[in-house]
Amino acid sequence: MRAVALIGTGLVVAGLAWPSGILVVSDETGAVRWRVQVAEGTPVVLQYTNSIYLAPTWERFVVRGGRLYLLDVSSTREAVLEYHRFAGPYRREGPRVTAPVSGLVLDLLPLRIGEGGRPLLQVGRTVLPLYEAGVGAGLRVAIRREPRLLRWLGGRGP
């Protein structure tokens, strides 16, 4: 019985020490603004209003191997996709036009909060109001690995 308890305790400790993925949004000083736990395959969608064409735009990513993979970009205006030189042909999905993207993998997604863009970052079911950082703020989105115990204890990690 004692051996079973020791094995169980060992498994719990190992599980808490095992790292988990955290999407971290930090500002230019390195201060962490938001943190959201992520797993392999977690969808991440950056939503904003394009400042040139004033069109709602979505950049759809997925978390893989601790990195952000851009899957596609869509907007209500085809001109947004053309401006960014995404290759056609584009898919029409209701009011949206979508450009599939392949091969764009990011360790870090830098963002600058523009006037009127009101960007949101949807991470799984969690929505982060990036616009709250203020117009002109520079933000960085990255995936970090940290022990589950640190997260469980409410620690902030590196």
Residue pairs with C-beta under 8 A, 6 or more apart in sequence:
15 148
16 147
16 148
16 149
16 152
17 147
17 148
17 149
18 147
18 148
19 145
19 146
19 147
19 148
20 37
20 39
20 145
20 146
20 147
20 148
20 151
21 37
21 38
21 39
21 40
21 42
21 63
21 66
21 143
21 144
21 145
22 35
22 36
22 37
22 38
22 143
22 144
22 145
22 146
22 151
22 157
23 34
23 35
23 36
23 37
23 38
23 42
23 44
23 63
23 123
23 141
23 142
23 143
24 32
24 34
24 35
24 141
24 142
24 143
24 144
25 32
25 33
25 34
25 35
25 121
25 128
25 130
25 139
25 140
25 141
26 32
26 33
26 139
26 140
26 142
27 33
27 133
27 137
27 138
27 139
27 140
28 137
28 138
28 139
28 140
32 156
33 133
33 139
34 121
34 128
35 156
36 123
36 124
36 126
36 128
37 151
38 44
38 63
38 123
38 124
38 143
39 63
40 63
40 64
40 65
41 62
41 63
41 64
42 62
42 63
42 123
42 124
43 60
43 61
43 62
43 122
43 123
43 124
44 60
44 61
44 62
44 63
44 68
44 121
44 122
44 123
44 124
44 141
45 58
45 59
45 60
45 61
45 121
45 122
46 58
46 59
46 61
46 109
46 111
46 119
46 120
46 121
47 56
47 57
47 58
47 119
47 120
47 121
47 122
48 56
48 57
48 117
48 118
48 119
48 120
49 55
49 56
49 57
49 116
49 117
49 118
50 56
50 57
50 75
50 77
50 80
50 117
51 114
51 115
51 116
51 117
52 80
52 83
53 75
53 77
53 79
53 80
53 83
54 116
55 75
55 76
55 77
55 79
55 80
56 75
56 76
57 73
57 74
57 75
57 76
57 80
58 73
58 74
58 75
58 96
59 70
59 73
60 70
60 71
60 72
60 73
60 74
61 68
61 69
61 70
61 71
61 106
61 109
62 68
62 69
62 71
63 69
63 143
66 143
66 145
67 105
67 106
67 107
67 143
68 105
68 106
68 107
68 109
68 141
68 143
69 104
69 105
69 106
70 101
70 104
70 105
70 106
71 100
71 101
72 98
72 99
72 100
72 101
73 80
73 81
73 84
73 86
73 98
73 99
73 101
74 81
74 93
74 96
74 97
74 98
74 99
75 81
75 96
75 97
76 95
76 96
76 97
77 97
78 90
78 97
81 90
81 97
81 99
86 99
86 101
87 99
88 99
90 97
90 98
90 99
91 97
91 98
91 99
91 100
92 98
107 142
108 140
108 141
108 142
109 140
109 141
109 142
110 138
110 139
110 140
110 141
111 119
111 130
111 138
111 139
111 140
111 141
112 136
112 137
112 138
112 139
113 119
113 130
113 131
113 133
113 134
113 135
113 136
113 137
113 138
113 139
114 135
115 135
117 131
118 131
119 130
119 131
120 127
120 128
120 129
120 130
120 131
121 127
121 128
121 130
121 141
122 128
130 139
133 139
144 157
144 158
146 157
146 158
150 157
151 157
